[in-house]
Amino acid sequence: MRQVKGAIACVWTLALLAVAPGSAQQSGPTAAPDSTAQAMAVLQRMAEWLAQTPRFSVTVDIGFDAVQDSGQKIEFGETRQIVLRRPNHLRIDVSKRDGSKSAVVFDGKDLTVFHGQENVYATASRPGSVDEAVRYFVHDLDMRLPLAELLYSHLAQDLPERVQVADYVESSSIAGVPCDHLALRGDEADLQVWVAQGQQPLPHRLVITYRHADGRPQFWAQFSDWNLAPEVPDALFAYTPPPGAAQIAFSPQQMLQPKATTTKGGQ
C-alpha cells in the first residue's frame, strides 16, 4: 500500500477548530437561528470541564484514511490509553493495529517517548506543566500527538477565538450515552463532535473530513471508559524501558519514529 498523500495522517489535532465563516449542512430542515449559539455553548462547557478536571483517564480508539494513488481509501488506526494528572503528570500508551506499541510519559521533570517498532526511547529534562510538555513535544520536537489540544488547561480560553461558526445538529446517542451532535466547517475540513449531555460534558466521538484533499479522507476518534477520579500514583508516571531498549537523543524538528516506507500507511 502507498502512503497517504501529503502526509495528512501525520497531524490530527483540534487545530481544525480554526474554522472560517460558513455553515454545516443538515440532511433535514435548516438549522434554527440559535443553532450556532447553542453549539458554541456546548463546546465551551466541554472545554471548561476538561480544563478544570484535575485528573482523568480515557481510552481513545482512533482511525484514519490513507488515500492510495488509485483513489482507494485504506483505514489504519490505534488505541490510546490516556492518564492525566494536573498540573504536571501525563501518560499515553499507544497500541497500533499492527501490534506495535509506543508511549509518552511525563512526570513533571522528564519527558520520555518510547517507540516499540525500533525498541528505542528518548528522555528530555522538561520541568514544568503538562501544557509546557505537550507544547514542547508538538512544536519543538515536531512530533505527532493526536488531539493534543484536549490536554491543555487553557482550552476554554482559546476556543472562542478558534471557532467562528458551529451548528447544533441533533440530540443523539453514542454507545448508549445521550450526546449533543455538533458540526463545524472550515476552509479545509469539516469537524463533527458528539458531547455527552448532563453533568459531565465529555467528548465521546469526533470526526474530521478533509474535503479538499484527494479522496476526502477522514479521521475519527471514539472516546470510552472516561474516569474522572482514577488512581494515579507517582509510580504510574515513572518510565521503565523494556528489556533491550536503546536510549537515543531527541532531535528537535524531526519526528522520533520509524522511517516511512512504501509498504504501509498509518503514520
Backbone hydrogen bonds in HBPLUS format (Angstrom, degrees):
<---DONOR---> <-ACCEPTOR-->    atom                        ^
c    i                          cat <-CA-CA->   ^        H-A-AA   ^      H-
h    n   atom  resd res      DA  || num        DHA   H-A  angle D-A-AA Bond
n    s   type  num  typ     dist DA aas  dist angle  dist       angle   num
A0007-ALA N   A0004-VAL O   3.27 MM   3  5.61 153.4  2.34 130.2 128.4     1
A0010-CYS N   A0007-ALA O   3.08 MM   3  5.64 167.2  2.10 117.8 121.3     2
A0147-LEU N   A0012-TRP O   2.95 MM 135  6.43 147.5  2.06 138.7 148.9     3
A0017-LEU N   A0014-LEU O   2.94 MM   3  5.62 161.4  1.98 120.0 122.6     4
A0018-ALA N   A0015-ALA O   3.16 MM   3  6.08 165.9  2.18 123.3 125.3     5
A0019-VAL N   A0017-LEU O   2.79 MM   2  5.40 128.7  2.05 110.6  94.4     6
A0035-SER N   A0032-ALA O   2.89 MM   3  5.24 158.5  1.94 123.9 124.9     7
A0038-GLN N   A0034-ASP O   2.94 MM   4  6.12 160.2  1.98 155.9 161.7     8
A0039-ALA N   A0035-SER O   2.93 MM   4  6.13 161.8  1.97 151.3 156.2     9
A0040-MET N   A0036-THR O   2.87 MM   4  6.05 166.1  1.89 155.7 159.6    10
A0041-ALA N   A0037-ALA O   2.98 MM   4  6.09 148.6  2.08 141.9 150.1    11
A0042-VAL N   A0038-GLN O   3.14 MM   4  6.43 154.8  2.21 146.1 151.9    12
A0043-LEU N   A0039-ALA O   2.96 MM   4  6.26 164.5  1.98 154.7 158.9    13
A0044-GLN N   A0040-MET O   2.88 MM   4  5.99 162.9  1.91 147.8 152.5    14
A0045-ARG N   A0041-ALA O   3.02 MM   4  6.13 156.5  2.07 142.5 149.0    15
A0046-MET N   A0042-VAL O   2.97 MM   4  6.20 157.9  2.01 149.7 155.7    16
A0047-ALA N   A0043-LEU O   2.91 MM   4  6.17 162.2  1.94 152.3 156.9    17
A0048-GLU N   A0044-GLN O   2.93 MM   4  6.11 163.1  1.95 151.1 155.4    18
A0049-TRP N   A0045-ARG O   2.97 MM   4  6.09 156.3  2.02 145.4 152.2    19
A0050-LEU N   A0046-MET O   3.01 MM   4  6.27 166.8  2.03 154.9 157.4    20
A0051-ALA N   A0047-ALA O   2.97 MM   4  6.08 164.5  1.99 150.0 154.8    21
A0052-GLN N   A0048-GLU O   2.98 MM   4  6.00 145.3  2.11 144.0 152.0    22
A0053-THR N   A0049-TRP O   3.07 MM   4  6.07 122.0  2.43 141.6 154.3    23
A0086-ARG N   A0054-PRO O   2.76 MM  32  5.23 158.5  1.81 160.2 166.5    24
A0056-PHE N   A0084-LEU O   2.97 MM  28  5.42 151.0  2.05 144.4 151.6    25
A0084-LEU N   A0056-PHE O   2.85 MM  28  5.42 171.5  1.85 168.8 171.5    26
A0057-SER N   A0227-ASN O   2.86 MM 170  5.16 143.4  2.00 141.7 152.8    27
A0227-ASN N   A0057-SER O   2.90 MM 170  5.16 147.0  2.01 157.1 157.1    28
A0058-VAL N   A0082-ILE O   2.97 MM  24  5.40 147.3  2.08 146.9 155.5    29
A0082-ILE N   A0058-VAL O   2.93 MM  24  5.40 171.4  1.94 170.2 168.8    30
A0059-THR N   A0224-SER O   2.93 MM 165  5.25 174.1  1.94 162.3 160.3    31
A0224-SER N   A0059-THR O   2.87 MM 165  5.25 152.3  1.94 155.5 161.1    32
A0060-VAL N   A0080-ARG O   2.83 MM  20  5.07 160.8  1.87 149.5 155.8    33
A0080-ARG N   A0060-VAL O   2.82 MM  20  5.07 164.3  1.84 144.7 150.0    34
A0061-ASP N   A0222-GLN O   2.90 MM 161  5.10 159.9  1.94 152.4 151.7    35
A0222-GLN N   A0061-ASP O   2.82 MM 161  5.10 162.6  1.85 149.5 155.4    36
A0062-ILE N   A0078-GLU O   2.82 MM  16  5.32 177.9  1.82 174.4 173.7    37
A0078-GLU N   A0062-ILE O   2.99 MM  16  5.32 148.2  2.09 136.2 144.2    38
A0063-GLY N   A0220-TRP O   3.01 MM 157  5.36 160.4  2.05 147.2 150.4    39
A0220-TRP N   A0063-GLY O   2.86 MM 157  5.36 162.9  1.89 159.0 160.8    40
A0064-PHE N   A0076-PHE O   2.87 MM  12  5.57 154.5  1.93 156.8 160.5    41
A0076-PHE N   A0064-PHE O   2.92 MM  12  5.57 164.0  1.95 162.3 164.1    42
A0065-ASP N   A0218-GLN O   3.01 MM 153  5.66 149.3  2.11 160.1 168.4    43
A0066-ALA N   A0074-ILE O   2.71 MM   8  5.14 148.9  1.80 143.2 154.0    44
A0074-ILE N   A0066-ALA O   2.98 MM   8  5.14 166.7  1.99 137.5 141.6    45
A0068-GLN N   A0072-GLN O   2.79 MM   4  5.29 176.8  1.79 165.9 167.0    46
A0071-GLY N   A0068-GLN O   2.89 MM   3  5.19 158.4  1.94 110.4 117.7    47
A0097-ARG N   A0077-GLY O   3.27 MM  20  5.98 155.7  2.33 145.9 139.9    48
A0079-THR N   A0095-SER O   2.87 MM  16  5.24 156.3  1.92 139.7 147.0    49
A0095-SER N   A0079-THR O   2.91 MM  16  5.24 159.7  1.95 152.6 159.4    50
A0081-GLN N   A0093-ASP O   2.84 MM  12  5.10 165.3  1.86 152.3 157.2    51
A0093-ASP N   A0081-GLN O   2.98 MM  12  5.10 159.6  2.02 141.8 146.4    52
A0083-VAL N   A0091-ARG O   2.86 MM   8  5.19 157.8  1.91 159.1 163.7    53
A0091-ARG N   A0083-VAL O   2.87 MM   8  5.19 151.0  1.96 154.1 159.3    54
A0085-ARG N   A0089-HIS O   2.90 MM   4  4.95 175.3  1.90 143.3 142.3    55
A0089-HIS N   A0085-ARG O   2.95 MM   4  4.95 132.3  2.18 147.8 157.4    56
A0130-VAL N   A0087-PRO O   2.83 MM  43  6.09 153.7  1.90 155.9 151.4    57
A0090-LEU N   A0106-PHE O   2.99 MM  16  5.06 162.7  2.02 142.6 144.8    58
A0106-PHE N   A0090-LEU O   2.77 MM  16  5.06 159.4  1.81 163.7 160.7    59
A0092-ILE N   A0104-VAL O   2.80 MM  12  5.07 156.1  1.85 153.3 159.0    60
A0104-VAL N   A0092-ILE O   2.85 MM  12  5.07 150.5  1.94 144.2 153.1    61
A0094-VAL N   A0102-SER O   2.86 MM   8  5.08 176.9  1.86 148.9 147.9    62
A0102-SER N   A0094-VAL O   3.04 MM   8  5.08 146.3  2.16 140.1 142.5    63
A0096-LYS N   A0100-SER O   2.95 MM   4  5.43 164.7  1.97 163.2 166.1    64
A0099-GLY N   A0096-LYS O   2.98 MM   3  5.42 160.0  2.02 115.2 119.4    65
A0116-GLY N   A0101-LYS O   2.70 MM  15  4.94 148.1  1.80 158.0 160.9    66
A0103-ALA N   A0114-PHE O   3.00 MM  11  5.07 150.2  2.09 137.4 139.4    67
A0114-PHE N   A0103-ALA O   2.89 MM  11  5.07 163.7  1.92 145.2 149.0    68
A0105-VAL N   A0112-THR O   2.87 MM   7  5.17 165.3  1.89 154.3 158.4    69
A0112-THR N   A0105-VAL O   2.82 MM   7  5.17 169.1  1.83 158.6 162.4    70
A0107-ASP N   A0110-ASP O   3.33 MM   3  5.90 155.2  2.39 150.9 156.4    71
A0128-GLY N   A0108-GLY O   3.22 MM  20  5.71 152.0  2.31 141.4 141.8    72
A0126-ARG N   A0109-LYS O   2.66 MM  17  5.35 144.3  1.78 142.9 153.9    73
A0111-LEU N   A0124-ALA O   2.84 MM  13  5.29 165.1  1.86 159.2 163.1    74
A0124-ALA N   A0111-LEU O   2.88 MM  13  5.29 156.1  1.93 146.4 154.1    75
A0113-VAL N   A0122-ALA O   2.94 MM   9  5.48 156.7  2.00 155.7 163.4    76
A0122-ALA N   A0113-VAL O   2.95 MM   9  5.48 150.5  2.04 149.0 158.5    77
A0115-HIS N   A0120-VAL O   2.94 MM   5  5.63 168.7  1.96 169.0 171.8    78
A0119-ASN N   A0115-HIS O   2.93 MM   4  5.75 114.8  2.36 132.3 150.1    79
A0120-VAL N   A0115-HIS O   3.20 MM   5  5.63 156.1  2.26 148.2 150.8    80
A0246-ALA N   A0119-ASN O   2.99 MM 127  6.49 156.8  2.05 150.6 150.3    81
A0121-TYR N   A0246-ALA O   2.99 MM 125  6.36 148.3  2.09 151.7 155.5    82
A0248-ILE N   A0121-TYR O   2.85 MM 127  6.07 159.8  1.89 156.0 162.1    83
A0133-ALA N   A0129-SER O   3.00 MM   4  6.30 155.0  2.07 146.4 153.8    84
A0134-VAL N   A0130-VAL O   2.84 MM   4  6.01 166.9  1.85 160.3 162.8    85
A0135-ARG N   A0131-ASP O   2.98 MM   4  6.12 160.3  2.02 146.3 152.4    86
A0136-TYR N   A0132-GLU O   2.99 MM   4  6.12 156.2  2.05 142.7 149.0    87
A0137-PHE N   A0133-ALA O   2.93 MM   4  6.11 158.4  1.98 146.4 152.7    88
A0138-VAL N   A0134-VAL O   2.92 MM   4  6.11 164.9  1.94 156.5 159.2    89
A0139-HIS N   A0135-ARG O   2.86 MM   4  5.68 161.8  1.89 147.5 153.5    90
A0140-ASP N   A0136-TYR O   3.04 MM   4  4.87 125.4  2.35 112.7 128.2    91
A0141-LEU N   A0136-TYR O   2.96 MM   5  6.35 154.8  2.03 166.0 173.4    92
A0143-MET N   A0137-PHE O   3.22 MM   6  6.02 158.7  2.27 146.1 151.2    93
A0253-GLN N   A0140-ASP O   2.88 MM 113  6.00 136.8  2.07 134.8 148.5    94
A0150-LEU N   A0147-LEU O   3.12 MM   3  5.82 149.7  2.22 117.9 125.0    95
A0151-LEU N   A0148-ALA O   2.93 MM   3  5.65 165.1  1.95 124.1 129.2    96
A0152-TYR N   A0149-GLU O   3.18 MM   3  5.40 152.3  2.26 106.8 114.5    97
A0157-GLN N   A0154-HIS O   3.11 MM   3  5.34 127.7  2.39 102.5 115.8    98
A0158-ASP N   A0154-HIS O   3.11 MM   4  6.38 150.8  2.20 153.0 161.6    99
A0159-LEU N   A0155-LEU O   3.03 MM   4  6.04 148.1  2.14 153.6 160.6   100
A0161-GLU N   A0158-ASP O   3.18 MM   3  5.74 128.1  2.46 114.2 126.1   101
A0162-ARG N   A0158-ASP O   3.24 MM   4  6.39 142.0  2.39 148.0 158.8   102
A0162-ARG N   A0159-LEU O   3.02 MM   3  5.13 127.7  2.30 101.7 116.1   103
A0163-VAL N   A0159-LEU O   3.00 MM   4  5.99 148.3  2.10 165.8 170.3   104
A0167-ASP N   A0183-ALA O   2.82 MM  16  5.19 161.2  1.86 156.3 162.3   105
A0183-ALA N   A0167-ASP O   2.90 MM  16  5.19 158.0  1.95 152.6 157.5   106
A0169-VAL N   A0181-HIS O   2.79 MM  12  5.38 154.3  1.85 155.3 161.4   107
A0181-HIS N   A0170-GLU O   2.88 MM  11  5.35 170.5  1.89 177.8 177.1   108
A0172-SER N   A0179-CYS O   2.90 MM   7  5.30 161.5  1.93 149.4 154.9   109
A0179-CYS N   A0172-SER O   2.58 MM   7  5.30 167.8  1.59 176.1 171.5   110
A0174-ILE N   A0177-VAL O   2.96 MM   3  5.13 161.1  2.00 139.8 141.0   111
A0177-VAL N   A0174-ILE O   2.90 MM   3  5.13 162.6  1.94 112.8 118.6   112
A0197-GLN N   A0178-PRO O   2.92 MM  19  5.82 168.4  1.93 145.1 143.6   113
A0180-ASP N   A0195-VAL O   2.69 MM  15  5.17 157.9  1.73 149.9 153.4   114
A0195-VAL N   A0180-ASP O   2.96 MM  15  5.17 161.4  2.00 142.8 143.9   115
A0182-LEU N   A0193-VAL O   2.87 MM  11  5.33 171.2  1.87 159.8 162.9   116
A0193-VAL N   A0182-LEU O   3.08 MM  11  5.33 155.8  2.14 135.9 142.2   117
A0184-LEU N   A0191-LEU O   2.70 MM   7  4.99 160.2  1.74 160.0 163.6   118
A0191-LEU N   A0184-LEU O   2.98 MM   7  4.99 164.8  2.01 132.2 137.1   119
A0186-GLY N   A0189-ALA O   2.85 MM   3  5.30 152.1  1.93 156.3 165.6   120
A0190-ASP N   A0209-THR O   2.86 MM  19  5.12 156.7  1.91 145.7 152.7   121
A0209-THR N   A0190-ASP O   2.85 MM  19  5.12 161.5  1.89 147.7 153.8   122
A0192-GLN N   A0207-VAL O   2.81 MM  15  5.11 156.8  1.87 152.7 159.7   123
A0207-VAL N   A0192-GLN O   2.90 MM  15  5.11 160.1  1.93 142.5 147.4   124
A0194-TRP N   A0205-ARG O   2.88 MM  11  5.16 160.8  1.92 150.5 151.4   125
A0204-HIS N   A0194-TRP O   2.83 MM  10  5.65 167.4  1.85 172.0 170.6   126
A0196-ALA N   A0202-LEU O   2.89 MM   6  5.33 173.8  1.90 148.3 148.6   127
A0202-LEU N   A0200-GLN O   2.82 MM   2  5.70 132.3  2.04 112.9  97.7   128
A0223-PHE N   A0204-HIS O   3.03 MM  19  4.65 161.3  2.07 117.1 122.8   129
A0206-LEU N   A0221-ALA O   2.89 MM  15  5.15 140.7  2.05 146.7 155.3   130
A0221-ALA N   A0206-LEU O   2.82 MM  15  5.15 148.9  1.92 149.1 155.2   131
A0208-ILE N   A0219-PHE O   2.75 MM  11  5.10 165.8  1.77 157.7 162.2   132
A0219-PHE N   A0208-ILE O   2.88 MM  11  5.10 151.9  1.96 145.6 153.8   133
A0210-TYR N   A0217-PRO O   2.98 MM   7  5.65 171.6  1.99 175.4 176.0   134
A0213-ALA N   A0210-TYR O   3.29 MM   3  5.58 149.7  2.38 106.1 114.6   135
A0216-ARG N   A0213-ALA O   2.99 MM   3  5.31 164.4  2.02 136.2 135.5   136
A0236-LEU N   A0233-PRO O   3.01 MM   3  5.66 150.4  2.10 117.0 124.5   137
A0237-PHE N   A0234-ASP O   2.95 MM   3  5.58 149.4  2.05 117.2 125.4   138
A0238-ALA N   A0235-ALA O   3.22 MM   3  5.11 167.5  2.24 104.7 106.9   139
A0245-ALA N   A0242-PRO O   3.15 MM   3  5.70 163.2  2.18 139.0 138.9   140
A0254-GLN N   A0251-SER O   3.04 MM   3  5.62 135.3  2.24 146.6 147.2   141
